[in-house]
Amino acid sequence: MTSLFTRRAHDRSGLTINNTCMVWRPYENLINGKLDNRVPGKVTGFTRFVRGGKRPLEVVLDLVGDFHEDIRGKVIRLENPQPSDRSTTLDRNGTYMKGFNRIQRGTVGDITAGLSLGPWTEALARKLMAQHELYWDETGLKGHARKQRRQEIADSFHAHIDAGDFFYPYVAYPYIEWFSKTNGRVVLELESSQLEILESEDAPIRDKTPEELLANERRRGNAMAIFLQSFAQSANDPKQDGDGDGPYAAKP
């Protein structure tokens, strides 16, 4: 899918393609966790992390937003059969989780189980195009520029349809992201075997309208913008130098 906003950069589980100090990536430290999106617009739950030689760190999550459409309204369980301290991988002293707050309040980023919603169809293309039209209305894109952009996106959608591609709301593997008020951006990239969708007897989840989906994208985009602004400010503050243990420290 072509996003309405610039997508947050993501790496495949276990591979550091963009080795940045701006993001907490404690997927190696993860022991287990449980996230609940049964209340619309809210994600709650917990995660537990290894802290090299100390008791595991249990973290409570209280986030605004929803999972992506493959698991929206569901409860998911996270498991890591071989947790370890990421500091070892980064050749740093201490635990990678140093400074990570036990209470994580903030905004949901991209949270998906990596499940397909089925093959690309004309109906799906129309729904996605409606989101773009709304976004262009908001940003004032008009005339030839809008017509050209519409044609480019329509060609992309029809290429997926003709190829028989499957549609994924974000990526084709479990990706857990949130923006914490205390710790900034947090990302867990996992294997499919590490995420389980728990069965529930709740009422079926209705499809979101293009307006609601656009609002979700806007919320994620705003959270990323705020995070980047905050990081830029801290990077220019000499008092914010890292001590070598956490993701905000200088690269080893």
C-alpha positions as CSV (number, residue, x, y, z in Angstrom):
1,M,0.0,0.0,0.0
2,T,1.2,3.5,-0.8
3,S,0.9,5.5,2.4
4,L,-0.6,8.9,2.7
5,F,2.3,9.9,5.0
6,T,6.0,9.0,4.9
7,R,6.2,5.6,6.5
8,R,8.2,5.1,9.6
9,A,11.5,3.2,8.6
10,H,11.3,-0.4,9.6
11,D,13.9,-3.2,9.7
12,R,13.2,-6.9,9.3
13,S,13.2,-8.8,12.6
14,G,16.8,-9.5,13.7
15,L,18.4,-7.4,11.0
16,T,19.7,-3.9,11.6
17,I,19.3,-2.1,8.3
18,N,19.0,1.3,9.7
19,N,21.2,1.2,12.9
20,T,20.0,4.4,14.6
21,C,20.3,5.4,18.2
22,M,16.9,7.3,18.0
23,V,14.8,4.2,18.7
24,W,14.4,1.7,21.4
25,R,14.5,-1.8,19.8
26,P,14.3,-4.2,22.8
27,Y,13.0,-7.3,20.8
28,E,15.9,-9.4,22.0
29,N,15.1,-8.4,25.6
30,L,11.5,-9.3,25.2
31,I,10.3,-12.2,27.4
32,N,6.5,-12.0,26.7
33,G,3.6,-9.6,26.7
34,K,-0.1,-9.1,26.1
35,L,-1.7,-6.2,24.2
36,D,-5.4,-5.5,24.2
37,N,-7.3,-3.3,21.6
38,R,-10.8,-4.4,22.4
39,V,-11.7,-0.8,23.5
40,P,-11.7,1.3,20.3
41,G,-9.0,3.9,20.3
42,K,-7.1,2.4,23.1
43,V,-4.3,-0.2,23.5
44,T,-3.5,-1.5,27.0
45,G,-1.4,-4.4,28.3
46,F,2.0,-5.3,29.5
47,T,5.4,-6.5,28.3
48,R,8.3,-8.1,30.2
49,F,11.9,-7.6,29.4
50,V,15.3,-9.2,30.4
51,R,17.6,-6.9,32.4
52,G,20.9,-8.8,32.5
53,G,21.3,-10.1,36.0
54,K,18.3,-8.2,37.5
55,R,14.7,-9.1,37.9
56,P,12.7,-8.8,34.6
57,L,11.3,-5.4,33.9
58,E,7.5,-5.5,33.7
59,V,6.1,-2.6,31.7
60,V,2.5,-1.4,31.6
61,L,1.2,0.1,28.4
62,D,-1.5,2.7,28.2
63,L,-1.7,4.0,24.6
64,V,-4.1,6.0,22.4
65,G,-4.9,4.4,19.0
66,D,-5.7,1.1,17.4
67,F,-4.0,-1.9,15.9
68,H,-3.9,-2.1,12.1
69,E,-6.9,-3.7,10.4
70,D,-5.6,-7.3,10.5
71,I,-5.9,-7.4,14.3
72,R,-7.9,-4.3,15.2
73,G,-10.2,-5.0,18.2
74,K,-8.2,-8.1,19.2
75,V,-5.9,-9.2,22.0
76,I,-2.4,-10.4,21.1
77,R,0.1,-12.4,23.1
78,L,3.9,-11.9,22.5
79,E,6.5,-14.6,23.3
80,N,10.2,-14.8,22.9
81,P,11.6,-18.3,23.6
82,Q,15.2,-17.1,23.8
83,P,15.3,-13.6,25.4
84,S,18.7,-12.0,25.9
85,D,20.1,-8.5,26.7
86,R,20.6,-6.4,23.6
87,S,23.5,-4.7,25.2
88,T,25.5,-7.9,24.5
89,T,24.8,-7.7,20.8
90,L,25.7,-4.0,20.8
91,D,28.9,-4.7,22.9
92,R,27.8,-2.3,25.7
93,N,28.0,-2.5,29.4
94,G,24.9,-2.8,31.6
95,T,21.4,-3.6,30.4
96,Y,19.8,-2.2,27.3
97,M,16.7,-1.5,29.3
98,K,18.4,1.1,31.6
99,G,16.2,4.1,31.7
100,F,13.1,2.4,30.2
101,N,10.0,3.6,32.1
102,R,7.8,1.0,33.7
103,I,4.7,3.0,32.6
104,Q,4.5,3.5,28.9
105,R,1.9,6.2,28.0
106,G,1.6,7.6,24.6
107,T,0.4,6.9,21.1
108,V,0.1,3.7,19.1
109,G,2.3,3.6,16.0
110,D,2.1,0.7,13.6
111,I,0.9,-2.5,15.3
112,T,0.2,-5.5,13.0
113,A,0.4,-9.2,13.1
114,G,1.6,-9.2,9.5
115,L,-1.6,-10.8,8.2
116,S,-3.0,-10.3,4.8
117,L,-6.5,-8.9,4.4
118,G,-6.9,-10.9,1.2
119,P,-6.0,-10.2,-2.4
120,W,-6.1,-6.7,-3.9
121,T,-9.5,-6.0,-5.4
122,E,-11.2,-3.1,-7.2
123,A,-13.3,-2.4,-4.1
124,L,-10.1,-2.2,-1.9
125,A,-8.5,0.1,-4.5
126,R,-11.5,2.4,-4.4
127,K,-11.4,2.5,-0.6
128,L,-7.7,3.4,-0.5
129,M,-8.1,6.0,-3.2
130,A,-10.9,7.6,-1.1
131,Q,-8.4,8.1,1.7
132,H,-6.0,9.8,-0.7
133,E,-8.7,12.0,-2.0
134,L,-9.6,13.1,1.5
135,Y,-5.9,13.7,2.3
136,W,-5.5,15.8,-0.9
137,D,-8.6,17.8,0.1
138,E,-6.9,18.6,3.4
139,T,-3.5,19.5,1.9
140,G,-5.0,21.5,-1.0
141,L,-3.6,19.4,-3.8
142,K,-5.5,20.4,-6.9
143,G,-5.5,20.6,-10.7
144,H,-2.9,18.8,-12.8
145,A,-0.7,17.8,-9.9
146,R,-3.7,16.0,-8.3
147,K,-4.7,14.3,-11.5
148,Q,-1.2,13.1,-12.1
149,R,-0.8,11.8,-8.6
150,R,-4.2,10.1,-8.8
151,Q,-3.1,8.3,-12.0
152,E,0.2,7.2,-10.5
153,I,-1.5,5.6,-7.5
154,A,-4.3,4.1,-9.6
155,D,-1.7,2.4,-11.8
156,S,0.1,1.1,-8.7
157,F,-3.1,-0.3,-7.3
158,H,-4.1,-2.0,-10.6
159,A,-0.6,-3.5,-10.9
160,H,-1.2,-5.2,-7.6
161,I,-4.6,-6.4,-8.7
162,D,-3.3,-7.8,-12.0
163,A,-0.4,-9.6,-10.3
164,G,-2.8,-11.2,-7.8
165,D,-0.9,-9.7,-4.9
166,F,-2.1,-10.0,-1.3
167,F,-2.8,-6.8,0.6
168,Y,-1.1,-6.1,4.0
169,P,-2.1,-3.2,6.2
170,Y,1.6,-2.5,6.9
171,V,4.2,-5.2,6.6
172,A,4.1,-9.0,6.3
173,Y,5.4,-9.9,9.7
174,P,4.6,-8.9,13.3
175,Y,5.6,-5.3,14.0
176,I,4.8,-3.6,17.3
177,E,5.5,0.2,17.6
178,W,4.5,2.9,20.0
179,F,5.5,6.5,20.8
180,S,6.1,6.9,24.6
181,K,5.9,10.2,26.3
182,T,8.9,9.2,28.4
183,N,11.1,7.1,26.1
184,G,10.2,8.1,22.6
185,R,9.8,5.6,19.8
186,V,9.7,1.9,20.7
187,V,9.8,-0.9,18.1
188,L,9.5,-4.7,18.4
189,E,10.0,-6.6,15.2
190,L,9.1,-10.3,15.6
191,E,8.7,-13.6,13.9
192,S,5.2,-14.9,13.1
193,S,5.7,-17.7,15.7
194,Q,6.2,-15.1,18.4
195,L,2.7,-13.5,18.1
196,E,-0.6,-15.2,18.9
197,I,-4.1,-13.7,18.4
198,L,-6.2,-14.7,21.4
199,E,-9.8,-15.8,20.6
200,S,-12.6,-13.8,22.0
201,E,-16.4,-13.8,21.8
202,D,-16.7,-10.1,21.2
203,A,-19.0,-8.7,18.5
204,P,-17.6,-8.6,15.0
205,I,-15.5,-5.5,14.3
206,R,-17.0,-3.2,11.7
207,D,-14.8,-1.9,8.9
208,K,-13.5,1.6,9.4
209,T,-14.5,4.3,6.9
210,P,-11.9,6.1,4.8
211,E,-12.2,9.1,7.1
212,E,-11.4,7.0,10.1
213,L,-8.5,5.3,8.4
214,L,-7.1,8.6,7.4
215,A,-7.4,9.8,11.0
216,N,-5.4,6.8,12.1
217,E,-2.7,7.6,9.6
218,R,-2.7,11.3,10.7
219,R,-2.3,10.3,14.4
220,R,0.7,8.0,13.5
221,G,2.3,10.7,11.4
222,N,1.8,13.4,14.1
223,A,3.3,11.1,16.7
224,M,6.4,10.5,14.5
225,A,6.8,14.2,13.8
226,I,6.6,15.0,17.5
227,F,9.2,12.3,18.3
228,L,11.6,13.5,15.6
229,Q,11.3,17.1,16.8
230,S,11.9,16.0,20.4
231,F,14.9,14.0,19.4
232,A,16.4,16.8,17.4
233,Q,16.1,19.1,20.4
234,S,17.7,16.6,22.7
235,A,20.5,15.9,20.2
236,N,21.4,19.6,20.3
237,D,21.5,19.6,24.1
238,P,24.9,18.7,25.5
239,K,23.2,17.6,28.7
240,Q,21.5,14.8,26.9
241,D,24.7,12.8,26.0
242,G,24.2,9.1,26.5
243,D,26.2,6.9,28.9
244,G,26.6,3.9,26.5
245,D,23.8,1.8,28.0
246,G,20.7,2.9,26.2
247,P,19.5,3.5,22.6
248,Y,20.1,7.3,23.0
249,A,23.8,6.8,23.7
250,A,26.4,7.2,21.0
251,K,26.9,4.2,18.7
252,P,29.5,1.7,19.8
